[in-house]
Structures are given as structure tokens and as C-alpha cells.
């Protein structure tokens, strides 16, 4: 059976091959011409596609450059805004610090004014308290000057008291009673 099947297959395969009709030279030349025209047409389409691609790439490149530039400008603007914000914060801090310094100076000045006022009050109080004493001292000096003049303190021989004591000592030399009295007071 196997052999029979093989023979049948060979017979059917021989019938399947068909012989091609003969192509003339003219048909070959026409086909080649058509192929060349199609090749030129394909080359033009490829070149057009390349040009379109170049334009699209250039346009995309330009768009990217524009977007990058715009992003860069936006970033620079944000940085500038942040710098302005930081400068404003620094200025506010400086103003607050200056205010605090001015407050400290004002408080220090107020304390100094109070101290100077207190010292002034103390001086005024001492002067007013000493004024009656000075007046009393001046009166006492006037009285003592009168006593000095009265006692002749500036006399070349001494004051009246010294001269009187000298006189009593002289008298004690002759009078025993006066000598006893002067000895009692340790004046002899």
C-alpha cells in the first residue's frame, strides 16, 4: 500500500507544474522601465519624507528650545521673587532689630536720667539740709569773732585769759590764798 500511494503522488505532482509563457524582450524592457520609474518615485518620496522629518525635527527642536527658555525664564523669575522675598525678610528683621536697639537705648537713657535726677535731688536735699547749719555756723562764727575781739585773742602778749592767769600767778607769789586756789584748779 505504501508503494501505491507513492506512485499516485508522483503522478499528481507532475501534473501540478505548469510551464510559464515566454516573455518577450520588449515586455522585459517595459517592466524594467516601470521599475525604474517606481524606484525614482520611491526615492522622491523618501527624500520628501526626509525633508518633512528634518522640518519636524527642527520644529520640535525649536519648540524644545522655546520651552527650555520659557522654563529658564520662569525659574529665573521665581529665583528673583525669592530673592526679593528674602531681602524683604532681611529688611524686616533689620527694622525689628533697630527698633529693639532703639528701645534699649531709650530705656538706658531713661534709667540714666533717673539716676542723674536722683543725684541732683540728693545734692539739693543736702544743700537745703545744710543751709540752716551753715547759717547757724555763720552766726556762731560772728559770735566767736566778737568773743575773740572781746578777749583780745590777737593781742601780742596773749589773750585776756592768758594775761589774767599770768597776773594771778604773780599775785600767788605774794598771796598764799590765791596760790592755794590756783593749785586746786591745777593752774599753778
Backbone as CSV, one residue per row, in Angstrom:
resi,resn,N_x,N_y,N_z,CA_x,CA_y,CA_z,C_x,C_y,C_z
1,UNK,0.773,-1.148,0.000,0.000,0.000,0.000,0.854,1.269,0.000
2,UNK,1.858,1.121,0.610,2.763,2.261,0.660,3.292,2.563,-0.719
3,UNK,3.556,1.651,-1.441,4.102,1.821,-2.779,3.040,2.413,-3.682
4,UNK,1.879,2.014,-3.535,0.815,2.507,-4.370,0.579,3.987,-4.086
5,UNK,0.619,4.291,-2.921,0.440,5.678,-2.525,1.567,6.548,-3.074
6,UNK,2.734,6.083,-3.061,3.876,6.821,-3.582,3.729,7.040,-5.069
7,UNK,3.266,6.074,-5.790,3.130,6.193,-7.240,2.054,7.221,-7.541
8,UNK,0.997,7.211,-6.833,-0.067,8.168,-7.069,0.411,9.595,-6.818
9,UNK,1.188,9.753,-5.862,1.697,11.087,-5.538,2.612,11.600,-6.624
10,UNK,3.342,10.801,-7.192,4.255,11.235,-8.240,3.496,11.651,-9.469
11,UNK,2.454,10.938,-9.739,1.677,11.259,-10.915,0.997,12.602,-10.706
12,UNK,0.428,12.853,-9.591,-0.271,14.098,-9.350,0.690,15.274,-9.261
13,UNK,1.877,15.079,-8.772,2.819,16.190,-8.670,3.320,16.588,-10.047
14,UNK,3.397,15.741,-10.970,3.854,16.068,-12.303,2.828,16.911,-13.013
15,UNK,1.569,16.690,-12.739,0.527,17.484,-13.363,0.470,18.891,-12.754
16,UNK,0.959,19.085,-11.600,0.868,20.368,-10.899,1.831,21.383,-11.467
17,UNK,2.890,21.087,-12.057,3.848,22.027,-12.590,3.314,22.525,-13.913
18,UNK,3.293,23.838,-14.013,2.764,24.475,-15.197,3.916,25.176,-15.890
19,UNK,3.946,25.225,-17.099,5.020,25.862,-17.821,4.676,27.328,-18.017
20,UNK,5.649,28.206,-17.799,5.441,29.634,-17.891,5.456,30.062,-19.338
21,UNK,4.611,31.075,-19.649,4.631,31.553,-21.025,5.901,32.343,-21.287
22,UNK,6.278,32.430,-22.441,7.513,33.110,-22.811,7.319,34.603,-22.756
23,UNK,8.302,35.357,-22.123,8.236,36.808,-22.026,9.158,37.362,-23.084
24,UNK,8.668,38.355,-23.824,9.472,38.940,-24.876,10.400,39.999,-24.300
25,UNK,11.373,40.423,-25.056,12.344,41.427,-24.621,11.663,42.780,-24.392
26,UNK,10.739,42.999,-25.211,10.016,44.252,-25.085,9.292,44.320,-23.747
27,UNK,8.665,43.261,-23.345,7.968,43.227,-22.069,8.966,43.391,-20.901
28,UNK,10.151,42.816,-21.058,11.185,42.943,-20.025,11.627,44.391,-19.916
29,UNK,11.836,45.050,-21.066,12.276,46.449,-21.063,11.188,47.318,-20.450
30,UNK,9.939,47.043,-20.802,8.852,47.836,-20.240,8.772,47.657,-18.715
31,UNK,8.937,46.406,-18.272,8.896,46.128,-16.837,10.051,46.822,-16.124
32,UNK,11.217,46.793,-16.736,12.374,47.475,-16.131,12.144,48.979,-16.067
33,UNK,11.555,49.540,-17.109,11.276,50.968,-17.140,10.286,51.321,-16.030
34,UNK,9.263,50.484,-15.916,8.282,50.719,-14.846,8.953,50.633,-13.465
35,UNK,9.845,49.660,-13.302,10.557,49.508,-12.025,11.437,50.730,-11.735
36,UNK,12.111,51.263,-12.768,12.955,52.438,-12.581,12.120,53.657,-12.186
37,UNK,10.988,53.801,-12.835,10.112,54.937,-12.516,9.589,54.812,-11.066
38,UNK,9.209,53.577,-10.712,8.743,53.378,-9.341,9.868,53.621,-8.335
39,UNK,11.114,53.239,-8.724,12.264,53.465,-7.857,12.521,54.968,-7.692
40,UNK,12.432,55.738,-8.808,12.600,57.192,-8.738,11.507,57.810,-7.858
41,UNK,10.294,57.301,-8.104,9.174,57.801,-7.315,9.386,57.506,-5.819
42,UNK,9.852,56.296,-5.482,10.154,55.938,-4.095,11.280,56.808,-3.535
43,UNK,12.303,57.083,-4.380,13.424,57.930,-3.935,12.914,59.334,-3.623
44,UNK,12.014,59.853,-4.482,11.436,61.175,-4.228,10.603,61.162,-2.938
45,UNK,9.830,60.112,-2.737,9.035,60.012,-1.520,9.937,59.932,-0.278
46,UNK,11.025,59.168,-0.384,11.968,59.056,0.742,12.604,60.420,1.016
47,UNK,13.009,61.117,-0.073,13.612,62.442,0.100,12.601,63.411,0.709
48,UNK,11.358,63.364,0.220,10.306,64.226,0.779,10.063,63.887,2.251
49,UNK,10.057,62.593,2.555,9.870,62.161,3.940,11.035,62.643,4.805
50,UNK,12.255,62.543,4.250,13.427,63.041,4.988,13.318,64.543,5.249
51,UNK,12.915,65.292,4.223,12.764,66.744,4.401,11.682,67.053,5.437
52,UNK,10.561,66.318,5.330,9.485,66.504,6.320,9.984,66.169,7.734
53,UNK,10.752,65.071,7.830,11.308,64.688,9.128,12.271,65.756,9.648
54,UNK,13.111,66.271,8.747,14.048,67.335,9.157,13.279,68.555,9.655
55,UNK,12.226,68.926,8.919,11.409,70.067,9.337,10.743,69.797,10.694
56,UNK,10.203,68.589,10.835,9.567,68.249,12.106,10.585,68.236,13.250
57,UNK,11.766,67.684,12.971,12.820,67.666,13.991,13.240,69.090,14.340
58,UNK,13.415,69.923,13.294,13.795,71.321,13.534,12.698,72.046,14.320
59,UNK,11.446,71.818,13.931,10.323,72.445,14.633,10.262,71.950,16.085
60,UNK,10.439,70.643,16.277,10.451,70.086,17.634,11.622,70.656,18.428
61,UNK,12.777,70.761,17.775,13.954,71.336,18.424,13.695,72.792,18.817
62,UNK,13.103,73.558,17.882,12.777,74.958,18.185,11.768,75.044,19.337
63,UNK,10.759,74.161,19.288,9.770,74.140,20.377,10.429,73.802,21.715
64,UNK,11.342,72.817,21.690,12.050,72.451,22.920,12.909,73.613,23.432
65,UNK,13.602,74.276,22.490,14.408,75.435,22.899,13.523,76.507,23.518
66,UNK,12.385,76.754,22.875,11.458,77.763,23.390,10.929,77.352,24.766
67,UNK,10.579,76.083,24.926,10.089,75.611,26.228,11.187,75.687,27.289
68,UNK,12.407,75.307,26.888,13.529,75.393,27.836,13.774,76.842,28.219
69,UNK,13.747,77.738,27.227,13.944,79.162,27.506,12.830,79.689,28.410
70,UNK,11.605,79.295,28.121,10.474,79.735,28.938,10.593,79.183,30.363
71,UNK,10.973,77.910,30.476,11.181,77.314,31.800,12.313,78.020,32.529
72,UNK,13.387,78.316,31.799,14.522,79.037,32.383,14.096,80.432,32.841
73,UNK,13.312,81.123,32.008,12.812,82.454,32.390,11.916,82.359,33.622
74,UNK,11.026,81.344,33.635,10.146,81.156,34.797,10.964,80.868,36.059
75,UNK,11.986,80.027,35.906,12.844,79.699,37.045,13.591,80.938,37.536
76,UNK,14.126,81.719,36.585,14.815,82.964,36.962,13.853,83.921,37.667
77,UNK,12.615,83.986,37.163,11.619,84.866,37.797,11.319,84.388,39.220
78,UNK,11.199,83.082,39.389,10.935,82.534,40.732,12.109,82.808,41.662
79,UNK,13.326,82.658,41.132,14.518,82.938,41.947,14.545,84.413,42.316
80,UNK,14.244,85.285,41.346,14.205,86.728,41.636,13.144,87.043,42.684
81,UNK,11.964,86.403,42.551,10.896,86.613,43.541,11.332,86.146,44.924
82,UNK,12.030,85.002,44.967,12.515,84.504,46.254,13.560,85.448,46.839
83,UNK,14.440,85.979,45.988,15.460,86.917,46.474,14.794,88.182,47.013
84,UNK,13.765,88.658,46.319,13.039,89.835,46.807,12.386,89.512,48.142
85,UNK,11.801,88.311,48.228,11.163,87.892,49.482,12.195,87.817,50.618
86,UNK,13.357,87.219,50.334,14.403,87.126,51.359,14.931,88.502,51.732
87,UNK,15.084,89.382,50.737,15.534,90.747,51.037,14.509,91.470,51.907
88,UNK,13.221,91.276,51.601,12.179,91.886,52.432,12.230,91.339,53.856
89,UNK,12.444,90.012,53.966,12.548,89.420,55.303,13.747,89.988,56.050
90,UNK,14.876,90.128,55.356,16.078,90.678,55.996,15.837,92.131,56.405
91,UNK,15.170,92.904,55.544,14.870,94.295,55.894,13.943,94.365,57.097
92,UNK,12.924,93.490,57.128,12.022,93.457,58.284,12.780,93.086,59.550
93,UNK,13.677,92.109,59.444,14.487,91.726,60.602,15.361,92.890,61.054
94,UNK,15.988,93.565,60.106,16.831,94.716,60.461,16.010,95.817,61.118
95,UNK,14.801,96.056,60.593,13.950,97.091,61.198,13.558,96.689,62.619
96,UNK,13.216,95.433,62.818,12.857,94.983,64.165,14.053,95.078,65.100
97,UNK,15.216,94.680,64.598,16.430,94.748,65.408,16.748,96.200,65.759
98,UNK,16.606,97.103,64.775,16.824,98.529,65.046,15.821,99.044,66.068
99,UNK,14.574,98.595,65.966,13.550,99.004,66.940,13.922,98.539,68.341
100,UNK,14.402,97.309,68.433,14.799,96.776,69.736,15.986,97.563,70.287
101,UNK,16.951,97.855,69.429,18.115,98.640,69.870,17.665,100.021,70.323
102,UNK,16.767,100.644,69.572,16.267,101.966,69.962,15.529,101.894,71.297
103,UNK,14.767,100.822,71.507,14.065,100.643,72.773,15.057,100.490,73.922
104,UNK,16.101,99.692,73.703,17.117,99.506,74.743,17.809,100.834,75.041
105,UNK,18.122,101.596,74.002,18.765,102.904,74.200,17.825,103.831,74.966
106,UNK,16.536,103.810,74.624,15.573,104.671,75.318,15.467,104.276,76.795
107,UNK,15.404,102.969,77.055,15.329,102.517,78.445,16.597,102.877,79.210
108,UNK,17.746,102.698,78.584,19.004,103.048,79.223,19.051,104.545,79.494
109,UNK,18.617,105.332,78.525,18.592,106.795,78.706,17.651,107.173,79.843
110,UNK,16.495,106.518,79.911,15.542,106.819,80.986,16.154,106.496,82.347
111,UNK,16.846,105.352,82.429,17.492,104.987,83.693,18.570,106.003,84.040
112,UNK,19.342,106.426,83.046,20.394,107.422,83.299,19.781,108.748,83.752
113,UNK,18.679,109.155,83.138,18.002,110.395,83.544,17.518,110.260,84.982
114,UNK,16.965,109.108,85.331,16.514,108.890,86.701,17.687,108.951,87.683
115,UNK,18.801,108.346,87.311,19.979,108.380,88.189,20.477,109.810,88.364
116,UNK,20.584,110.545,87.248,21.037,111.947,87.322,20.042,112.753,88.150
117,UNK,18.753,112.517,87.961,17.732,113.220,88.746,17.859,112.888,90.230
118,UNK,18.117,111.631,90.541,18.278,111.218,91.934,19.505,111.880,92.553
119,UNK,20.604,111.892,91.813,21.818,112.552,92.319,21.549,114.040,92.509
120,UNK,20.881,114.654,91.563,20.526,116.077,91.691,19.647,116.323,92.904
121,UNK,18.675,115.453,93.120,17.803,115.590,94.287,18.611,115.445,95.569
122,UNK,19.534,114.469,95.575,20.354,114.275,96.772,21.200,115.511,97.047
123,UNK,21.790,116.086,96.022,22.595,117.304,96.206,21.709,118.437,96.701
124,UNK,20.560,118.604,96.085,19.642,119.678,96.509,19.210,119.452,97.952
125,UNK,18.892,118.189,98.298,18.460,117.876,99.654,19.577,118.162,100.656
126,UNK,20.815,117.807,100.333,21.941,118.078,101.230,22.128,119.586,101.413
127,UNK,21.999,120.311,100.322,22.178,121.762,100.417,21.085,122.386,101.274
128,UNK,19.854,121.931,101.032,18.758,122.511,101.822,18.857,122.074,103.279
129,UNK,19.363,120.856,103.517,19.519,120.391,104.904,20.697,121.104,105.566
130,UNK,21.723,121.419,104.819,22.912,122.058,105.380,22.759,123.569,105.503
131,UNK,21.817,124.131,104.795,21.659,125.591,104.818,21.391,126.112,106.238
132,UNK,20.465,125.514,106.997,20.282,126.005,108.369,21.551,125.833,109.210
133,UNK,22.280,124.726,108.975,23.517,124.511,109.721,24.549,125.573,109.370
134,UNK,24.650,125.898,108.109,25.603,126.936,107.683,25.249,128.278,108.315
135,UNK,23.958,128.577,108.265,23.529,129.846,108.854,23.871,129.886,110.348
136,UNK,23.637,128.760,111.039,23.952,128.683,112.464,25.451,128.815,112.687
137,UNK,26.243,128.141,111.824,27.705,128.230,111.927,28.175,129.663,111.699
138,UNK,27.574,130.315,110.693,27.961,131.705,110.422,27.642,132.583,111.630
139,UNK,26.487,132.364,112.249,26.140,133.131,113.445,27.117,132.852,114.582
140,UNK,27.487,131.561,114.725,28.431,131.207,115.779,29.792,131.824,115.502
141,UNK,30.194,131.850,114.237,31.466,132.473,113.886,31.429,133.957,114.205
142,UNK,30.308,134.583,113.902,30.184,136.010,114.213,30.291,136.234,115.727
143,UNK,29.654,135.335,116.479,29.715,135.462,117.928,31.129,135.207,118.441
144,UNK,31.791,134.195,117.897,33.150,133.895,118.347,34.102,134.999,117.950
145,UNK,33.838,135.619,116.821,34.698,136.743,116.433,34.511,137.882,117.440
146,UNK,33.290,138.037,117.857,33.045,139.055,118.875,33.742,138.683,120.180
147,UNK,33.724,137.410,120.503,34.399,136.945,121.715,35.900,137.110,121.539
148,UNK,36.407,136.760,120.355,37.839,136.907,120.077,38.253,138.358,120.281
149,UNK,37.451,139.236,119.724,37.775,140.649,119.861,37.668,141.069,121.335
150,UNK,36.651,140.532,121.968,36.434,140.877,123.368,37.547,140.320,124.266
151,UNK,37.972,139.104,123.947,39.030,138.501,124.740,40.408,138.916,124.253
152,UNK,40.468,139.615,123.183,41.719,140.104,122.599,42.647,138.941,122.297
153,UNK,42.152,138.039,121.546,42.921,136.848,121.193,44.098,137.203,120.298
154,UNK,43.986,138.208,119.555,45.050,138.576,118.642,46.083,139.494,119.285
155,UNK,46.035,139.737,120.578,46.980,140.638,121.284,48.357,140.003,121.312
156,UNK,49.453,140.817,121.167,50.797,140.253,121.133,51.189,139.581,122.447
157,UNK,50.660,139.963,123.532,51.032,139.362,124.827,50.165,138.166,125.132
158,UNK,49.193,137.888,124.341,48.300,136.772,124.563,46.900,137.275,124.825
159,UNK,45.983,136.325,125.043,44.597,136.683,125.263,44.415,137.221,126.673
160,UNK,43.252,137.736,126.903,42.937,138.300,128.219,43.039,137.215,129.259
161,UNK,42.586,136.018,128.964,42.607,134.916,129.912,44.047,134.557,130.251
162,UNK,44.897,134.508,129.239,46.299,134.188,129.496,46.952,135.289,130.349
163,UNK,46.622,136.503,130.028,47.204,137.612,130.798,46.660,137.623,132.229
164,UNK,45.368,137.283,132.391,44.791,137.240,133.733,45.416,136.108,134.544
165,UNK,45.638,134.946,133.905,46.271,133.828,134.576,47.689,134.201,135.001
166,UNK,48.382,134.893,134.125,49.737,135.354,134.452,49.678,136.321,135.626
167,UNK,48.663,137.168,135.646,48.520,138.119,136.735,48.225,137.384,138.036
168,UNK,47.343,136.371,138.010,47.036,135.625,139.221,48.263,134.841,139.708
169,UNK,49.076,134.355,138.817,50.289,133.654,139.219,51.252,134.616,139.925
170,UNK,51.317,135.806,139.416,52.168,136.820,140.058,51.598,137.148,141.439
171,UNK,50.298,137.229,141.492,49.649,137.527,142.772,49.825,136.355,143.740
172,UNK,49.862,135.108,143.231,50.017,133.935,144.070,51.391,133.895,144.705
173,UNK,52.337,134.554,144.133,53.674,134.595,144.692,53.639,135.374,146.011
174,UNK,52.782,136.331,146.080,52.717,137.158,147.276,51.534,136.784,148.162
175,UNK,50.517,136.203,147.622,49.315,135.877,148.413,49.141,134.362,148.393
176,UNK,49.179,133.784,149.644,49.090,132.341,149.778,47.698,131.837,149.461
177,UNK,46.697,132.569,149.724,45.324,132.178,149.461,45.098,132.011,147.957
178,UNK,45.578,132.886,147.179,45.435,132.838,145.707,46.232,131.652,145.194
179,UNK,47.388,131.369,145.792,48.211,130.250,145.354,47.478,128.940,145.612
180,UNK,46.807,128.796,146.775,46.062,127.588,147.086,44.916,127.396,146.075
181,UNK,44.256,128.410,145.748,43.125,128.314,144.781,43.676,127.899,143.416
182,UNK,44.745,128.481,142.977,45.294,128.127,141.665,45.786,126.680,141.689
183,UNK,46.369,126.222,142.778,46.813,124.823,142.861,45.586,123.894,142.832
184,UNK,44.502,124.271,143.470,43.303,123.458,143.479,42.821,123.231,142.038
185,UNK,42.900,124.201,141.184,42.444,124.078,139.784,43.580,123.710,138.840
186,UNK,44.732,123.314,139.403,45.913,122.902,138.627,46.347,124.001,137.668
187,UNK,46.280,125.214,138.094,46.715,126.317,137.237,48.088,126.824,137.666
188,UNK,48.648,126.309,138.713,49.957,126.788,139.167,50.965,125.697,139.071
